Amino acid sequence: MSEPAQMLIDGEWVNQNGSTVELREHNGVLSGHYLSRKGRSAAGKKYPLSGIRNGAVLAFHVNWLDEQANLESITSFSGRVVLDASNEATIHTLWTLVRRWEDEAQTKNTGAWNAFLTNADVFTRM
């Protein structure tokens, strides 16, 4: 297998929660879609993503906005391509979600203390 910096990442990836990301790379620019399996309003819906890649590291963001609703939320993922114990490519990410609304009805603004959520995901090739 090639080094993580040279690996092709085009294709579909799934994380530990069942959310999927479809990535396409062209000259270091990423595009694709994110399908979340979590979240009150975003679960089961596909959202576009865009980002960049520099060797084994990458970053992309998902704007939770579509034709039906604007969730006024954005998630930024930063990560790197690594090989797991089986020598398979994985994408390890740390993400931060920033959101305006605390509730699904979008009537209660988030306070400064709960506007940001952060966690980590590991994506494996589907």
ABEGO torsion letter per residue (X at the ends): XBBAAABBABEBBBBAAGBBBBBBBBGGBBBEBBBBABEAAABGBBBBBBBBBBEABBBBBBBBBBAABBAGBBBBBBBBBBBBAAGBBBBBBBBBBBBABABAAGABBBBAAAABBBBBBBBBBX
